[in-house]
Structure formats: C-alpha cells, structure tokens
Amino acid sequence: MSVLPPDLPRLRTLVTYLRGELSRTEQALATAEEREAATARKQAPPEPPAWLVERGIGVGRLPVRVHAGDCWDTRSRCAPAGADQIRALLAQGIPACAHCRPDTALGMLE
C-alpha cells in the first residue's frame, strides 16, 4: 500500500512541493558549506617570536637593544631573532631590555 495519492492532480502538487523543498534544502546546504569553508580559511594569528632585536635609526641600523618576544616595550624597529643571536648580541655588549630581561631568561646576566 502506497502513501502517495492515486490521482494525477494531487501527485503533480506533491511533485511541485517536493521540488521547492529540494531547492531550499540545496540552498541551505550550500550556505552551510560556505560558512564551514570560511571558518576553515580563518587561521589563528601567528605566535610572536621568542626574541626580538631592536635596531637603531639610520644607515646600517645597528642593534641597540634586545627583547623577549612578548615584551610590551618594543618599537616598530624590532625584528625576530633566535636565542643564539640574542646571546651573541648580549655578549657583544648590546643592552637587554630592562622590562622583559631577556638576559635573565637566557641565563646570562650583564
């Protein structure tokens, strides 16, 4: 026994209704897929570098101070650096930031 109506007018009505529902369902699916793709495209912001070298102004832009990567007292003239580079700069006499104390964090005191 079928649950569908036996006569032609009601069957046509049912087909029209189901086509409309299918169209709305496909639109909802496309919207959900776009939303998921947009979420996947969003990337977490990059982590700050572990160490920073603050450079001076002018020709050559020599290092003037070293910082830990999360220091609040950095300027726009800072560039990321590795721990070995920071150790070498500290050994050369480049001062450490008085706020974040990268020399203490690396086990080197002035």
Secondary structure, DSSP 8 states (H G I E B T S, - for coil): --SS-SSHHHHHHHHHHHHHHHHHHHHHHHHHHHHHHHHHH--------SEEEEE-SSTT--EEEEEETT-TT--TTEEEE-HHHHHHHHHTT--B-TTT-HHHHTT---
